[in-house]
Structure formats: C-alpha cells, structure tokens
Amino acid sequence: MIENEHDLFIRTLREFYHIERELEDLQSELADAATDEELEEFYMAHSETTTEQLGRIEPIFDAIEADPGVIESDALDALRSERDDLVGDIEDPVLGDLVDAELGRSIERLEITKLETLLALADRMNLPDEVVEPLETTKAEATTGLERAQERTEV
C-alpha cells in the first residue's frame, strides 16, 4: 500500500530497477536480431550503459533503507509484447529493424518518465545528493539514449 511520498518513491524505484534489469537481456536480444550494423552497435552500447546504471541505482536502496524488491512493469511488458507481435508478422528484416528502433525510443521515454517521477519525489522529500545525483546522471544518459534511438529511425 502506498501511504506517502516515501512509499511511492520506493515503489517507483523498484519498478525502474526492474525495468533496467529486464533491459540487460532485451538489449542483447535486440542486438542479435538487428540486420543493421549501427542498430546492433546501438543496442550493444546501450547494454553496457544499462549495466552501469544498475550499479549506480543499487546504492540508492541502501541510502533510503529499502531492498530492491521486484515490481513488474506493465508498460515494459506491453511494449515487448507489441514488438514481438509485429516482428512475428514482418517478412522484410529491415522493417523489423524499424520496429526495434521504435521499441528503443519507447523504452527510453519510459525510463525518462520514471526518472522524472523519482526526481520530483526526491525534491519533495528533500532527499540527499547521494540519492538525487545518480538519478540525475541516469536521466541525462536516458535522454542521450533517446536522441541516439531517434537517429535510428533512418535505418
């Protein structure tokens, strides 16, 4: 039950953390499926960034005295399901790359939205820099990731 800002912060952080953990596997899968070399490189590089982000987010749980827990992301599950349905119907692999590029943009937007919520809550709760700075850094990386994913539209 979410009774206050702290509860919502923990729930959102757990969901964001779970999204990042899921992305580690998904990005490798997308890289393997890519027919475009630049798209493959994008997913491989993004996988490394995701691993770094997880390392940055994990200490926040200690700082707020909470365990990581698992909160499934219905939004991520829906994006993956939609991608799988589309890719299953596509005959031209280049179109599959376009669908995967769309998925990349959607995931980056999801990450940015979760991070904006976390930062707004952190501000309202006056959380320390050891919590805020990793979130800000991760949001900046997600914004850059979205820009790079938008470039993949030309695939």
C-alpha positions in Angstrom: 0.0 0.0 0.0 1.3 3.5 -0.9 0.6 5.8 2.0 3.1 8.6 1.4 5.8 10.0 -0.9 8.4 7.7 0.6 6.3 4.6 -0.3 5.7 5.9 -3.8 9.4 6.7 -4.2 10.4 3.1 -3.2 7.7 1.6 -5.5 8.8 3.7 -8.5 12.5 3.0 -7.8 11.8 -0.8 -7.6 9.9 -0.7 -10.9 12.6 1.4 -12.6 15.3 -1.0 -11.2 13.3 -4.0 -12.6 13.0 -2.3 -16.0 16.8 -1.8 -16.1 17.4 -5.4 -15.2 15.0 -6.6 -17.9 16.7 -4.4 -20.4 20.1 -6.0 -19.9 18.7 -9.2 -21.6 16.4 -7.4 -24.0 19.2 -5.3 -25.5 21.3 -8.3 -26.2 18.3 -9.9 -27.9 17.6 -6.8 -30.0 21.3 -6.6 -31.0 21.2 -10.2 -32.2 18.0 -9.5 -34.2 19.3 -6.4 -35.9 20.2 -6.5 -39.6 21.6 -3.0 -39.5 25.2 -2.8 -38.0 24.6 0.6 -36.5 21.5 -0.6 -34.8 23.3 -3.6 -33.4 26.1 -1.4 -32.1 23.5 0.9 -30.5 22.0 -1.9 -28.6 25.3 -3.3 -27.5 26.5 0.1 -26.3 23.2 0.7 -24.5 23.5 -2.7 -22.8 26.8 -1.5 -21.3 25.2 1.8 -20.2 22.3 -0.1 -18.6 24.8 -2.2 -16.5 26.5 1.0 -15.4 23.1 2.5 -14.5 22.2 -0.6 -12.4 25.4 -0.1 -10.5 24.5 3.5 -9.9 21.0 2.8 -8.8 21.6 -0.1 -6.4 23.3 2.1 -3.7 20.2 4.3 -3.6 18.3 1.4 -2.0 20.8 1.4 0.9 20.6 5.2 1.2 16.8 5.0 1.6 17.0 1.8 3.7 14.9 -0.3 1.3 15.5 -3.5 -0.5 15.4 -3.6 -4.3 12.3 -5.9 -4.5 10.7 -6.6 -7.8 7.9 -4.5 -9.2 6.9 -5.7 -12.7 6.4 -3.0 -15.3 3.2 -3.5 -17.2 4.3 -0.7 -19.6 7.6 -2.6 -20.5 5.7 -5.9 -20.8 3.2 -4.2 -23.2 6.0 -2.7 -25.3 7.8 -6.0 -25.6 4.6 -7.9 -26.4 3.7 -5.3 -29.1 7.2 -5.6 -30.6 7.0 -9.4 -30.6 3.6 -9.4 -32.3 4.8 -7.0 -35.0 8.1 -8.7 -35.6 6.3 -12.1 -35.9 4.2 -10.7 -38.8 7.1 -8.9 -40.7 8.7 -10.6 -43.7 11.3 -7.8 -44.5 14.1 -7.8 -41.8 14.7 -4.1 -42.4 11.1 -3.4 -41.2 12.0 -5.5 -38.1 14.9 -3.0 -37.5 12.4 -0.1 -37.7 10.1 -1.9 -35.1 13.1 -2.5 -32.9 14.2 1.2 -33.2 10.7 2.2 -32.2 10.9 -0.1 -29.2 14.2 1.6 -28.2 12.6 5.0 -28.3 9.6 3.9 -26.3 11.8 2.3 -23.6 13.9 5.4 -23.3 10.8 7.5 -22.9 9.5 5.1 -20.2 12.9 5.4 -18.4 12.8 9.2 -18.6 9.3 9.3 -17.2 10.1 7.1 -14.3 13.2 9.1 -13.5 11.3 12.4 -13.7 8.8 11.0 -11.1 11.7 9.8 -8.9 13.4 13.2 -9.1 10.2 15.1 -8.4 9.6 12.9 -5.3 13.2 13.2 -4.2 12.8 17.0 -4.4 9.6 17.0 -2.4 11.2 14.7 0.2 14.4 16.7 0.2 16.5 13.6 -0.3 20.3 13.9 -0.1 22.6 14.3 -3.1 23.7 10.6 -2.8 20.1 9.8 -4.0 19.5 12.7 -6.4 22.8 12.8 -8.3 22.7 9.1 -9.5 19.1 9.7 -10.7 20.1 12.9 -12.5 23.0 11.2 -14.2 20.9 8.3 -15.2 18.2 10.7 -16.6 20.8 12.5 -18.6 22.0 9.2 -20.1 18.4 8.2 -20.9 17.9 11.5 -22.7 21.0 10.9 -24.7 19.9 7.4 -25.4 16.6 8.7 -26.7 18.4 11.1 -29.0 20.5 8.2 -30.3 17.4 6.0 -30.7 15.7 8.7 -32.7 18.6 8.7 -35.1 18.0 5.0 -35.7 14.7 6.0 -37.4 16.7 6.4 -40.6 17.7 2.7 -40.6 
